[in-house]
Amino acid sequence: MWINDWGLKVRMYLTFILLALIYLAFLTILAAMNVRFESLLIIAAVMILMQYYFSDKLVLWSVGAKIVSKDDAPELYSIVEKLVKRVNLPMPRIAIVDTPIPNAFATGRSPKAAVVAVTTGLLRTLNKEEIEAVLGHEISHIKNRDMAVLTIASIISTLAFFIMRWAMFMGMFGDRREGNYASFLFIISALVWFISFLLIRALSRYREYAADAGSAILTRNPRALISALLKISGRMKFVSSNEKAKVEGMNAFFIIPAISGKTILSLFSTHPPIEKRIERLERLARDLEF
């Protein structure tokens, strides 16, 4: 059984449609202005796809994660193995990150290249059922191919960012006519980038809800995930800002963002509020009679 939350699916589809319409309008404006954007589009696509293709290596390297074997972490390996069998996925690699921050993430360009990672802080904070619920959330991200979905959604947004920077430099060093042209192009590109940024963040939040629901279905224990989310968020308050700042670039991957309070990330979160996630899980537990 897999989750079918039609309300959530409709919101995700609408977000994709809005992104597609904005991107189509943007490309139409560029064509009308005779902007040769093809090379920039290729560069943006190559950069995004390279990041996507090598995401597992980049992410693991950035946090100092260590790939472990079944002998190194037999209990952890056993939990992951049990969960992936339930959804007919290949066994992902398992990694452990040595940090006091209690968290977990999944990465990789496809189920065959996936990695599921947990922190030592998470292993010390949660009990076995809660760890299983968190791993169910991460495996749901793999099942739903969330890495691929968000990568595809980001390509034209990245193009808009490149054109915005190009227009800024053209306005600074060109003549008056070129400056007016560049100013208009900059405003259009900045608007497209900002709106798509917000929509992609909204899409990411919807994917988090879907992964929570996936964990509830996989483990048949949504209350374990509720308990895990409360413990992780509670423990996060006692982790130093310096430790959080070290991994802040990983917040889009984590089950709960490690916000240090020093950046604007908290205003444009990739994750829904804990309270709303718990509310949905409680409703799911009642609906499915878990």
C-alpha positions in Angstrom: 0.0 0.0 0.0 1.2 3.5 -0.8 -0.2 6.8 0.2 -2.8 8.6 -2.0 -3.3 12.1 -0.6 -5.2 13.7 -3.5 -5.3 17.1 -1.8 -1.5 17.1 -1.6 -1.1 15.7 -5.1 -3.4 18.5 -6.5 -1.3 21.2 -4.8 1.9 19.7 -6.2 0.5 19.5 -9.7 -0.8 23.1 -9.4 2.7 24.2 -8.3 4.2 22.5 -11.3 1.7 24.0 -13.7 2.4 27.5 -12.2 6.1 26.9 -12.6 5.6 25.7 -16.2 3.5 28.8 -17.1 6.0 31.2 -15.5 8.9 29.5 -17.3 7.0 29.5 -20.6 6.2 33.2 -20.3 9.8 34.0 -19.4 11.2 32.2 -22.4 8.6 33.9 -24.6 9.7 37.3 -23.3 13.4 36.4 -23.9 12.6 35.4 -27.5 10.6 38.6 -28.1 13.6 40.6 -26.8 15.9 38.7 -29.1 18.0 37.5 -26.2 20.2 34.6 -27.2 19.5 32.5 -24.1 20.2 29.0 -25.6 23.9 28.9 -24.4 22.9 30.1 -20.9 20.1 27.5 -20.8 22.6 24.8 -21.8 25.1 25.9 -19.1 22.3 26.1 -16.5 21.1 22.6 -17.4 24.6 21.1 -17.4 25.4 22.6 -14.0 22.1 21.4 -12.5 22.5 17.9 -14.0 26.1 17.6 -12.9 25.1 18.5 -9.4 22.2 16.0 -9.6 24.4 13.3 -11.0 27.2 13.7 -8.4 24.8 14.8 -5.6 25.5 11.7 -3.4 29.3 12.3 -3.5 29.0 16.0 -3.0 26.6 15.8 -0.1 28.5 13.0 1.8 31.8 14.9 1.3 30.3 18.2 2.5 29.2 16.8 5.9 32.0 14.2 6.3 29.7 11.3 6.2 31.2 7.8 6.4 29.7 4.9 4.4 29.1 1.9 6.8 28.7 -1.8 6.1 26.3 -4.3 7.7 29.1 -5.3 10.1 29.6 -1.7 11.1 26.0 -0.9 11.9 23.9 -4.2 11.9 20.8 -2.8 13.6 20.7 0.3 11.3 21.3 -1.9 8.2 18.5 -4.3 9.3 16.0 -1.5 9.7 16.7 0.0 6.2 16.7 -3.4 4.6 13.3 -4.2 6.0 11.8 -0.9 4.9 13.1 -1.0 1.3 11.8 -4.5 0.8 8.3 -3.3 1.7 8.4 -0.8 -1.2 10.4 -2.9 -3.6 13.5 -0.6 -3.7 17.1 -1.7 -4.0 19.2 -1.5 -0.9 20.7 2.0 -0.6 24.1 2.7 0.8 24.1 3.7 4.5 26.2 6.5 6.0 26.8 8.0 9.4 27.7 11.6 10.1 29.5 12.4 13.3 27.7 15.4 14.6 25.7 16.2 17.8 22.8 17.5 15.5 20.1 14.8 15.5 19.1 14.5 11.9 18.9 12.3 8.8 18.8 12.7 5.0 18.6 10.8 1.8 20.4 11.7 -1.5 21.3 10.2 -4.8 20.1 10.6 -8.4 18.0 7.4 -8.5 17.0 4.6 -6.2 19.9 2.5 -7.5 22.4 5.3 -6.5 20.7 6.3 -3.2 22.3 6.9 0.1 20.5 7.1 3.5 22.5 8.9 6.2 21.9 9.4 9.9 23.8 11.4 12.4 25.4 10.1 15.6 23.2 12.7 17.4 20.1 11.1 16.0 21.2 7.6 17.1 21.8 8.9 20.6 18.5 10.8 20.8 15.9 8.4 19.4 14.7 4.9 20.3 14.5 2.1 17.7 10.9 2.7 16.6 11.6 6.5 16.2 14.7 5.7 14.1 12.7 3.4 11.9 10.1 6.1 11.4 12.8 8.7 10.4 14.3 6.2 8.0 10.9 5.5 6.6 10.6 9.2 5.8 14.0 9.2 4.0 13.2 6.0 2.0 9.9 7.7 1.0 11.9 10.5 -0.5 13.8 7.9 -2.6 10.6 6.1 -3.5 9.0 9.4 -4.7 12.2 10.4 -6.6 12.2 13.8 -4.9 15.7 14.6 -5.9 14.8 14.3 -9.6 11.6 16.2 -9.2 13.2 19.2 -7.6 16.2 19.2 -10.0 13.9 19.4 -13.0 11.9 22.2 -11.4 15.1 24.2 -10.8 16.6 24.4 -14.3 14.8 27.4 -15.7 15.0 29.1 -12.3 18.8 28.8 -12.6 18.7 30.2 -16.1 16.8 33.2 -14.8 19.5 33.7 -12.1 22.2 33.6 -14.8 20.4 36.1 -17.0 19.8 38.4 -14.0 23.5 38.5 -13.3 24.4 38.9 -17.0 21.9 41.8 -17.3 23.4 43.5 -14.2 26.9 43.5 -15.6 25.6 44.6 -19.1 23.8 47.5 -17.4 26.9 48.5 -15.5 29.3 48.5 -18.4 27.1 49.2 -21.4 25.9 52.5 -22.9 22.6 54.2 -22.0 20.5 52.3 -24.5 22.0 49.0 -23.4 21.5 50.1 -19.8 17.7 50.6 -20.2 17.5 47.2 -22.0 19.5 45.5 -19.3 17.4 47.1 -16.5 14.2 45.7 -18.0 15.8 42.3 -18.5 17.2 42.3 -15.0 13.7 43.1 -13.5 12.0 40.4 -15.5 14.7 37.8 -14.7 14.7 38.7 -11.0 10.9 38.4 -10.8 10.9 35.0 -12.5 13.7 33.8 -10.2 12.1 35.0 -7.0 8.6 33.6 -7.9 10.1 30.3 -9.0 12.2 30.2 -5.8 9.1 30.5 -3.7 7.2 27.9 -5.7 10.1 25.4 -5.6 10.2 26.0 -1.8 6.4 25.3 -1.6 6.9 22.1 -3.8 9.7 21.0 -1.4 7.3 21.5 1.6 4.7 19.4 -0.1 7.2 16.6 -0.8 8.0 16.7 3.0 4.4 16.1 3.8 4.3 13.2 1.3 7.5 11.7 2.9 5.9 11.9 6.3 2.8 10.1 5.0 5.1 7.5 3.3 6.8 6.8 6.6 3.4 6.3 8.4 2.4 3.8 5.7 5.8 2.0 5.7 6.1 1.6 9.4 2.4 1.6 10.2 3.4 3.7 13.2 2.8 7.5 12.5 3.0 8.2 16.2 6.6 7.1 16.2 7.4 9.7 13.6 5.5 12.3 15.7 7.6 11.4 18.7 10.8 11.6 16.6 10.0 15.0 15.2 9.3 16.3 18.7 12.5 14.9 20.1 14.6 16.1 17.2 13.2 19.7 17.3 13.4 19.7 21.1 17.0 18.5 21.1 17.9 21.0 18.3 17.3 23.9 20.7 20.3 22.7 22.8 22.7 22.3 19.9 25.1 25.3 19.6 24.6 27.8 16.7 28.1 27.1 15.6 27.3 23.4 15.1 24.1 24.3 13.2 25.9 26.7 11.0 28.4 24.0 9.9 25.5 22.0 8.3 23.1 24.8 7.3 23.7 24.2 3.6 22.2 20.7 4.2 18.8 21.9 5.4 17.0 21.1 2.2 18.0 17.4 2.8 17.4 17.1 6.5 14.2 15.7 8.0 14.2 18.9 10.2 16.3 22.0 9.2 19.1 22.9 11.5 18.5 26.7 11.5 21.1 28.7 13.4 18.9 31.8 13.5 21.6 33.9 11.7 20.3 33.5 8.1 17.2 34.3 6.0 16.7 30.5 5.5 14.1 30.4 8.3 11.8 32.8 6.2 11.9 30.6 3.1 12.0 27.1 4.6 12.1 24.0 2.5 10.1 22.2 5.3 6.7 22.8 6.7 6.3 23.8 10.4 6.6 20.9 12.9 3.1 21.6 14.2 1.5 21.2 10.8 3.4 18.0 10.1 2.3 16.5 13.4 -1.3 17.6 12.8 -1.3 15.8 9.5 0.3 12.7 11.0 -2.3 12.6 13.8 -5.1 12.9 11.3 -3.5 10.1 9.2 -3.3 7.9 12.3 -7.0 8.4 12.9 -8.0 7.9 9.3 -6.0 4.7 8.9 -6.7 3.5 12.5 -3.1 3.0 13.4 
